[in-house]
Amino acid sequence: MRVPLRSVTSPSRVFVARLARAEVFDPKADQVGRVRDVVVMLRTDSQPPRVVGLVVEVVGRRRIFVPMSRVTAIDSGQVVVSGVVNLRRFQQRGGETLALGELLDRRVTLIDPARSSTPTTVTIVDLAIEQRPSRDWYITQLFIREGGGLGRKGQTRIVDWAAVDGLTLPQEQGAENLLATLIDMRAPDLALALQEMPAKRRIEVARGLDDDRLADVLEELPEDDQVEIMQSLGIERAADVLEEMDPDDAADLISELPPEQARDLLERMEPDEAEDIRRLLSYGEYTAGGMMTTEPVILPADATVAEALARVRSPELSPALAAQVYVTRSPTETPTGRYLGACHFQRLLREPPASLVSGILDTSLEPISPDTDVPTVARYFATYNLVSLPVVDADDHLLGAVTVDDLIDHMLPEDWRDSESAS
């Protein structure tokens, strides 16, 4: 059903009880469903609980999860969301709490030295959520009711979230139990959760992650946190984790370590992996060579479209890397033989599977040299609407590819991943 949207604003504070059954619309004013709950992540430190999404009931009484990053406008009567809504049924994950279903009417301890030296038990009647400049939403205030006694309703008032004991995870929670609550989180979300932990707990949790999982999370952390975690690992484990990271991210991390430790790690890594990183370290940080990946999808000229599509289907590839394949003479490991051209996956989808990729190459896409600076690379991406760009040396050997996410990383402020500065 399409209805005209009322004038919608994004107030600085919203009480979640007023969101119950609020209508949810897409940008075209089509109703998506109704809000049934608000999903919150409690924390182990002194930071306020973070609101991660909404539980929305759609047609057929199916309840789905809508991340708060998709919410573009919100008030007490309606919510507007952007993008394609994932209709997968909502399943509450470890570490998640439902604001309406689990926090309202919860009995907590009020700590208010200004009114009483003795903590008192109160009931949560409502929760106020606010959006910070980082665009993340947090619980900041509580509407509470104090005990009335003799059948009377108690006094109600609004207090800061930190004035009660009961909205944080216990600090003594074991790392093993905490890991179980974090296991299904995406790498960026897990990285944010690590940033919000005390340093000791952050290191304990990081040590408990598998090498490949820790590698993914390290790529999403600020440099200071990366170095802190790497220096807490044994040298052999640190080398194993670096081998699991994308070469460009591993090179960035190694460049932040003390030179002696960096040399030791490179010596303990597999020779091929270490060579890729040494090559990347030879380029300036804010050049195409310094931000490229050395592992794009590379095929020989006699590869078929079917082979190319099989390669880009790999779940280990980022969307930007999977968007384009590069064709070279042998060898096809960087630095490769002579670069011949590129082919976008959309073109691959339109061709017969048995066709050769060499017959459908885009040779109009001019590669760049590893010394090209970031502003020039950015202009190239913007001018031609690119998601990745080949990098070649003076002899036309393919050295790697710059992807749009690598470019954005280098254009943002150095501390953009730091949750405190972002807030």
C-alpha positions in Angstrom: 0.0 0.0 0.0 1.4 3.4 -1.0 0.4 6.3 1.2 1.7 9.9 1.4 4.4 10.3 4.0 3.8 12.8 6.7 6.5 15.3 7.4 9.2 13.2 9.0 12.0 14.6 11.1 14.9 12.9 12.9 14.6 14.2 16.5 17.6 14.2 18.7 15.8 11.9 21.2 13.1 9.2 20.7 11.4 7.1 23.4 11.3 3.5 22.2 7.8 2.7 23.7 6.4 5.3 21.2 8.0 3.3 18.4 6.0 0.2 19.1 3.8 -0.5 16.0 5.2 2.6 14.2 4.7 2.3 10.5 7.9 1.7 8.4 8.1 3.1 4.9 10.6 2.9 2.1 11.8 6.1 0.2 8.9 5.7 -2.3 6.3 5.9 0.5 5.4 2.2 0.2 4.8 0.7 3.6 7.3 -2.0 4.5 5.7 -3.1 7.9 5.5 -2.0 11.5 8.1 -1.8 14.3 7.8 -4.6 16.8 11.0 -4.1 18.8 14.3 -2.3 19.0 17.5 -4.4 19.1 20.2 -3.2 21.6 23.8 -4.4 22.3 24.7 -4.1 26.0 28.4 -3.4 26.8 31.0 -4.4 29.3 32.4 -0.8 29.8 31.1 2.6 30.7 29.8 3.4 27.2 26.0 3.6 26.7 24.2 0.6 25.1 24.2 0.8 21.3 21.0 0.4 19.2 21.8 -1.9 16.3 18.5 -2.2 14.5 14.7 -2.6 14.5 12.5 -5.7 14.4 9.9 -5.0 11.8 6.8 -7.1 11.1 6.1 -7.4 7.4 3.3 -9.2 5.4 2.5 -12.6 6.7 3.5 -11.7 10.2 7.1 -12.4 9.4 9.5 -10.4 11.6 12.7 -9.2 10.0 15.8 -7.2 11.1 16.4 -3.7 9.7 19.8 -2.3 10.7 19.8 1.3 12.1 22.2 2.2 9.3 19.2 1.8 6.9 17.0 4.2 9.0 17.0 7.6 7.4 14.2 9.3 9.4 12.4 8.5 12.6 9.7 9.9 14.8 7.0 8.5 17.2 4.7 7.7 14.4 6.7 6.4 11.5 10.2 5.3 10.3 11.7 5.7 6.9 14.3 3.2 5.7 16.6 3.1 2.6 17.9 0.4 0.4 16.7 -3.2 -0.2 15.1 -4.8 2.9 16.4 -8.3 3.7 13.3 -10.4 4.3 15.1 -13.2 6.1 13.3 -14.0 9.4 14.8 -12.2 12.4 16.8 -14.3 14.8 18.1 -12.8 18.0 21.9 -13.2 18.3 24.0 -13.6 21.3 24.7 -10.3 23.0 21.5 -8.8 21.6 18.7 -7.5 23.9 15.2 -6.5 22.9 14.4 -3.1 24.3 10.6 -3.5 24.3 10.5 -7.2 25.1 13.3 -7.5 27.7 14.3 -4.0 29.0 11.0 -2.4 29.7 9.6 -3.3 33.1 13.1 -4.6 34.1 14.0 -4.0 37.7 17.3 -2.3 38.1 19.3 -0.5 40.8 19.3 3.3 40.9 22.5 4.8 42.2 21.7 8.4 43.1 24.0 9.8 45.8 22.4 13.3 45.5 19.1 11.9 46.8 20.1 8.8 48.8 23.2 7.1 49.9 21.4 3.8 49.7 20.8 2.3 46.2 17.2 1.7 45.4 15.4 -0.7 43.1 13.4 0.9 40.3 11.4 -0.2 37.2 12.3 0.9 33.7 9.2 2.4 32.1 10.8 3.7 28.9 14.1 4.2 27.2 15.3 7.3 25.3 17.6 6.7 22.3 19.7 9.4 20.6 21.7 9.5 17.4 25.3 10.8 17.6 27.2 12.6 14.9 28.7 9.2 13.9 25.0 8.3 12.9 25.0 5.5 15.5 22.1 5.3 18.0 22.5 4.8 21.7 20.4 4.5 24.8 21.1 7.7 26.7 18.2 8.1 29.2 15.7 6.0 31.2 12.2 6.8 32.3 11.9 5.0 35.6 9.3 4.4 38.3 10.3 4.2 41.9 8.5 1.9 44.3 5.3 3.5 45.6 4.2 1.1 48.3 0.7 0.6 49.8 -0.8 0.0 46.4 0.1 3.4 45.0 2.1 4.0 41.8 5.6 5.3 42.6 7.1 8.5 41.4 8.4 8.6 37.9 11.4 10.6 36.5 14.0 10.6 33.8 17.6 9.7 34.7 20.8 9.2 32.7 21.4 5.6 31.6 24.5 5.4 33.7 22.6 6.2 36.9 21.3 2.6 37.1 23.1 -0.7 37.6 21.8 -3.3 35.2 22.4 -2.0 31.7 25.9 -3.3 31.2 27.3 -6.8 30.8 29.2 -8.0 33.9 32.9 -7.1 33.7 33.8 -10.5 35.1 32.2 -12.3 32.1 34.8 -14.8 30.9 36.3 -14.2 27.5 35.1 -17.6 26.4 31.5 -16.7 27.2 31.9 -13.3 25.6 33.3 -14.8 22.4 30.2 -17.0 22.2 28.0 -13.8 22.1 30.2 -12.2 19.3 30.7 -15.2 17.1 28.1 -14.4 14.5 28.9 -10.7 14.2 30.2 -9.3 10.9 33.9 -8.2 11.1 33.2 -4.4 11.2 30.6 -4.9 14.0 33.0 -7.1 15.9 35.8 -4.6 15.5 33.5 -1.9 16.9 32.6 -4.1 19.9 36.4 -4.7 20.5 37.0 -0.9 20.5 34.4 -0.5 23.2 36.0 -3.0 25.5 38.6 -2.3 28.1 42.2 -3.0 26.8 42.6 -6.2 28.8 39.3 -7.7 27.7 40.0 -6.6 24.1 43.2 -8.5 24.0 41.7 -11.6 25.6 38.9 -11.7 23.1 41.3 -11.1 20.1 43.5 -14.0 21.3 40.5 -16.3 21.3 39.6 -15.6 17.7 40.7 -17.9 14.9 43.5 -16.6 12.7 41.3 -15.8 9.7 38.6 -14.3 11.8 41.2 -12.1 13.7 42.7 -11.1 10.4 39.3 -9.9 9.1 38.7 -7.9 12.3 42.2 -6.3 12.4 41.5 -4.9 8.9 38.6 -3.0 10.4 40.4 -1.6 13.5 42.2 1.7 14.0 46.0 1.4 13.7 46.6 1.8 17.5 44.3 -1.1 18.3 45.9 -3.2 15.5 49.4 -2.7 16.9 48.2 -3.3 20.5 46.7 -6.7 19.5 49.6 -7.7 17.3 52.1 -7.0 20.0 50.1 -9.1 22.4 50.4 -12.2 20.2 53.3 -14.5 20.1 55.6 -13.8 17.1 54.6 -17.1 15.3 50.9 -16.4 15.8 51.3 -12.8 14.7 53.0 -14.0 11.5 50.2 -16.5 10.8 47.5 -13.8 11.2 49.4 -11.5 8.9 49.4 -14.2 6.2 45.5 -14.3 6.5 45.2 -10.5 5.9 44.9 -8.8 2.6 48.5 -7.9 1.5 47.7 -4.2 1.4 46.2 -4.2 4.9 49.1 -6.3 6.2 51.6 -3.9 4.7 49.8 -1.0 6.4 49.9 -2.8 9.8 53.6 -3.8 9.5 54.6 -0.2 8.6 53.2 0.8 12.1 55.3 -1.7 14.0 58.9 -1.1 15.3 61.3 -1.9 12.4 62.9 -4.8 14.3 59.6 -6.5 15.0 58.5 -5.9 11.4 61.6 -7.6 10.0 61.2 -10.5 12.4 57.5 -11.0 11.2 58.4 -10.9 7.5 61.2 -13.5 8.0 58.7 -15.8 9.7 56.0 -15.5 7.0 55.7 -17.7 3.9 58.2 -16.3 1.3 55.5 -15.5 -1.3 53.3 -13.7 1.2 56.3 -11.7 2.6 57.4 -10.7 -0.8 54.1 -9.2 -1.7 54.2 -7.1 1.5 57.8 -6.0 0.9 56.8 -4.8 -2.5 53.9 -2.8 -1.2 56.1 -1.3 1.5 58.4 0.1 -1.2 55.7 2.5 -2.4 54.5 5.6 -0.8 51.5 5.2 1.5 49.4 7.7 -0.5 50.1 6.3 -4.0 48.4 3.7 -6.1 51.2 1.2 -5.3 50.8 1.9 -1.5 47.1 1.2 -1.5 46.7 -1.5 -4.2 46.0 -5.2 -3.5 48.4 -7.6 -5.1 45.7 -10.3 -5.3 43.1 -9.3 -7.9 41.4 -11.9 -10.1 44.0 -12.6 -12.9 43.4 -15.0 -15.8 45.4 -16.1 -18.8 44.2 -15.2 -22.3 42.9 -18.7 -23.0 40.6 -18.8 -20.0 36.9 -19.1 -20.7 34.0 -17.0 -19.5 32.9 -20.0 -17.3 36.3 -20.1 -15.6 36.1 -16.3 -15.0 32.7 -16.5 -13.5 33.8 -19.4 -11.2 36.6 -17.3 -9.9 34.5 -14.2 -9.2 32.0 -16.3 -7.3 34.5 -17.0 -4.5 33.0 -15.9 -1.2 36.5 -14.7 -0.1 36.5 -11.9 -2.7 35.2 -8.5 -1.7 32.5 -7.1 -4.1 35.0 -4.6 -5.5 37.6 -7.3 -6.4 34.9 -9.7 -7.8 33.6 -7.0 -10.1 36.4 -7.2 -12.6 38.9 -9.8 -13.9 42.3 -8.9 -15.4 43.9 -10.8 -18.3 47.6 -11.1 -18.7 50.3 -13.2 -20.3 52.0 -15.8 -18.1 52.8 -15.7 -15.3 49.5 -14.7 -13.8 50.9 -14.1 -10.3 51.8 -10.4 -9.6 54.0 -9.0 -11.0 52.5 -10.8 -14.1 53.4 -11.0 -17.7 52.2 -8.3 -20.1 48.8 -6.8 -19.1 46.2 -7.4 -21.9 43.0 -5.9 -20.6 40.1 -6.2 -18.2 36.6 -7.5 -18.2 33.7 -6.5 -15.9 31.6 -9.3 -14.5 28.4 -7.8 -16.1 30.0 -8.4 -19.5 30.9 -12.0 -18.5 27.2 -12.6 -17.6 26.2 -11.7 -21.2 28.6 -14.0 -23.0 28.4 -17.8 -23.7 30.3 -19.8 -21.1 32.6 -21.3 -23.6 33.8 -17.9 -25.0 37.4 -16.9 -24.3 37.9 -13.8 -22.1 40.5 -12.6 -24.5 37.8 -11.9 -27.0 35.7 -9.6 -24.8 38.4 -7.5 -23.1 38.0 -3.8 -22.4 41.2 -2.3 -23.6 40.0 1.3 -23.3 40.6 1.3 -19.5 44.0 2.8 -19.1 46.0 1.3 -16.2 47.9 3.6 -13.8 51.4 3.5 -12.5 52.2 2.6 -8.9 53.5 6.2 -8.3 50.1 7.8 -9.1 49.0 9.9 -6.2 45.6 9.6 -4.4 43.9 12.7 -5.8 44.7 11.6 -9.4 43.4 8.1 -8.7 40.2 9.6 -7.1 39.6 11.7 -10.2 40.0 8.7 -12.5 37.5 6.6 -10.4 35.0 9.5 -10.4 35.4 10.3 -14.1 34.8 6.7 -15.3 32.6 5.4 -12.5 35.1 2.6 -11.6 35.1 0.1 -8.8 38.7 -1.1 -9.4 41.6 0.0 -11.5 44.7 -2.0 -12.7 48.2 -0.9 -11.7 51.1 -1.7 -14.0 54.8 -1.0 -14.1 56.8 0.6 -16.9 56.9 -2.7 -18.8 53.2 -3.2 -18.6 53.4 -6.0 -16.0 50.3 -6.0 -13.8 51.3 -5.3 -10.2 47.9 -5.2 -8.6 44.6 -3.3 -8.5 43.3 -0.4 -6.5 39.7 -0.9 -5.4 37.2 1.8 -4.5 37.2 0.7 -0.8 41.0 1.0 -0.7 40.7 4.5 -2.2 38.1 5.6 0.3 40.2 4.3 3.2 43.0 6.5 2.1 40.8 9.6 1.6 39.1 9.5 5.0 40.8 10.9 8.1 43.4 8.5 9.7 41.2 8.0 12.8 37.9 7.4 11.0 37.6 3.9 12.5 38.1 5.2 16.0 34.6 5.0 17.6 35.4 7.7 20.2 36.5 10.3 17.6 33.6 9.3 15.4 31.2 9.9 18.2 
